[in-house]
Amino acid sequence: MSETETGADTGTQQTGAGEPPAEENPHAKVMLDLANSMLRTALLPSAATVAAGVLVSTLWVGLPGLFGALVGGGLAVASCLLTILMMRKSAALMPALVMAVALGGYVFKLMVLMIVMTLLRGVEVLHPYALSLTLLAVILVWAGAEVVAYRKAKIPAIIPSGR
């Protein structure tokens, strides 16, 4: 191998695609830091939203409200955690591929949520409004927390390649 293929001129070893390894990839570091920040920022408000949904739904319609709110909150948190997982797993990819993963993941999550909600439609022990309103509230709170985390992250518009 030549000096440029091993990365000896820069002291780093290159991957097959011409990208530096994930631990040296500045884009990957920014994406991982952002995913961690979004997770930290969103967990507590989302848990509080689930708790509020459970309390209000239980007082509103009793046990079916409790179970509906728990299922709705659980589905919402699982969906949002899947976004963070996708961010972490795709962080080392080229930015265009990260966007493709994000769009594909969004479509996949929508389809899964639609299928799950359709399957849960006839379950008597789940109050449908408690489930759907808690699901919607948690997703909106999580999305708002992600926006707050992004705005605080101070991510550069252009990430230098380090070469």
C-alpha positions, 0 to 999 in steps of 0.5 A, a space after each residue: 500500500 502507498 503512503 496515501 492509501 494508509 493515511 500515513 500522511 495524515 496519521 489516520 487510516 482511511 475506510 474503503 469509501 474514502 471517509 475517515 473512521 467514525 471516531 475521527 469523522 467530524 460529521 459522525 461526532 456532531 451527529 452522535 453529540 446531537 443524538 445524545 443531547 436530544 435524548 437527554 433533553 427529551 426524556 424528562 419532559 416526555 416522561 412527565 407528559 406520559 404521567 400527565 396523560 395517564 393521570 388525566 385519562 384515568 380520572 376521565 374514563 377510569 381503567 381503560 383511560 389508564 391502559 390507553 394512556 400507558 400504551 399511547 405513551 409507550 408507543 410514542 416513546 418507542 417511536 422517538 427512541 427509534 429516531 435516536 437509534 437511527 441517528 446513532 447508527 447512521 452517524 458515520 455515513 455520508 450526510 446524503 445517506 443520513 438524510 435517506 435513512 431519516 426519511 426511510 425511518 420516518 416512513 417506516 415508523 408511520 407505517 408501523 404506527 398505523 398498523 399498530 393503531 389499526 390492530 388496537 382499534 377493537 381492544 376494549 380495555 384501551 380507551 381510544 382517545 386516551 391512547 391517541 391523545 397521549 401518543 400525540 402529546 408525547 410526540 409533540 413534546 419530544 419533537 419540541 425538546 429535540 428542537 430545543 436541543 438542536 438550537 442549543 447544540 451550536 452545530 457548525 453549518 459547514 463541518 471541516 473535513 480535517 484534511 
